[in-house]
Amino acid sequence: MTDSRKLREALLQEAQRFYDQTPALQTFTPWPTDLTLAEKIPDTPPDINPALDVMQNWQSEQPFHQAIRRAINVISWRQTYSEAEVGRAFLDAFAYFELFGPDGLFRTNEGRAYVGFWGQGLFYPWHHHLAEEIYAVVSGEACFEAAGDPAVTLGPGECKEHASLQEHALRTPGSPTLSLVLWRGEGLAGDPVIS
């Protein structure tokens, strides 16, 4: 077994352990039963490296966080937005990857899971998508805003759900945040749209 495969499998194991310890995630959607390791992982675009440098230097005792740091170079990190939509400063401190789903590190058609990193001092602009989602903070903290809901600042193990097409935003004024994000329902193949 290659080191890359071992790192990705350890990452999935820690993700499932985090899921198993977070009742709100279990209530939101079941863990997929058909996960298979993707054979080929696309390369991470070089312009994501500033965000990954910040992520790599962020220490945490949280086992899932540590597994992500160990596997950082065998993950296909992405960015959804353009500089015109969110600005260069945002892109230099933001990155995500699909942990499982049709295009994930692990393939499944039973759902989607993303891991997102937002550096300190960011504003993730108001956006929406068809799929329902839940954020679970792994490390750090973030202020979650959503149309019709009061703003709430959440730390490790705390969760925030967003309904289908509900506009929402995220702020990281005092700390970076690393979050596991699960999607369910219609629109699993869609991307977020800036409002």
Secondary structure, DSSP 4 states (H G I P E B T S, - for coil): --HHHHHHHHHHHHHHHHHHT-HHHHHH-PPPS--EE-S--PPPPGGGHHHHHHHHT---S-HHHHHHHHTGGGS--B--S-HHHH-HHHHTTEEEEEEEETTSSEE-SS-EEEEEEE-TT-EEEEEE-SSEEEEEEEEE-EEEEETTEEEEEE-TT-EEEE-TT--EEEE-SSS-EEEEEEEESTTTT---EE-
